[in-house]
Amino acid sequence: MLRERAQVADLLAESPSLRQEVPAIIARRLPLARRIVARELAAYGEVPADPPELDEARVLGEWLP
C-alpha cells in the first residue's frame, strides 16, 4: 500500500493536473476494490467489516486500514 501511494504521489508530482481527477478515480475504482477484498477474505473464512468511508486524504495519506 505504501509503495503504491508513493507511485501515485510521483505521478501527481509529474502531472499536477491529474489531482482534480483523484476523487472520480476513487469513486470509480472503490466498488471493485471492495469486491476483491471481500473475495480474498472469504477465501479465509472471514467476513469484511463495514467498510470505512474513503476519500482522497485517506487513500493518498498516511491512514492505514
Beta strands, then each sheet from edge to edge (+ up, - down):
end
